[in-house]
């Protein structure tokens, strides 16, 4: 989540229920999420196939 301040606004746009502030506070900041690109070839192949990422 790039901006936890707008998380509930974005969730409501797609008809998802809002998170409590406690739940939001448990989400790690972007800089604390381990990098996954290039770590698991099968997972990255699946991500490319589904359109989550593009082939580099």
CORZIHU-V915302 format. One record per residue. SS is DSSP state (H for helix, E for strand, C for the rest). PHI is phi as a letter, one per 20 degrees, with the letter a starting at -180 (none if undefined). OMEGA is omega in whole degrees, -180 to 180 (none if undefined). Layout:
BEGIN
ss: {SS | SS}
phi: {PHI | PHI}
omega: {OMEGA | OMEGA}
END
This chain:
BEGIN
ss: {C | C | C | H | H | H | H | H | H | H | H | H | H | C | C | C | C | C | C | C | H | H | H | H | H | H | C | C | C | H | H | H | C | C | C | C | C | C | C | C | H | H | H | H | H | H | H | H | H | H | C | C | C | C | C | C}
phi: {none | f | c | f | f | d | g | f | f | f | f | f | f | d | l | d | f | f | e | f | f | f | f | f | f | f | f | f | f | g | f | d | d | f | f | d | f | n | e | c | f | f | f | f | f | f | f | f | g | e | n | f | c | d | f | e}
omega: {-178 | -178 | -179 | -180 | -179 | -176 | -178 | 176 | 180 | 178 | -179 | 179 | -179 | 175 | 173 | 180 | 180 | 173 | 172 | 178 | 178 | 178 | 179 | -179 | 179 | 179 | -179 | 175 | -175 | -178 | 180 | 178 | -178 | 178 | -180 | -179 | 177 | -177 | -176 | -174 | -179 | 180 | 179 | 177 | 178 | 179 | 178 | -179 | -178 | 179 | 178 | 176 | 176 | 178 | -177 | none}
END
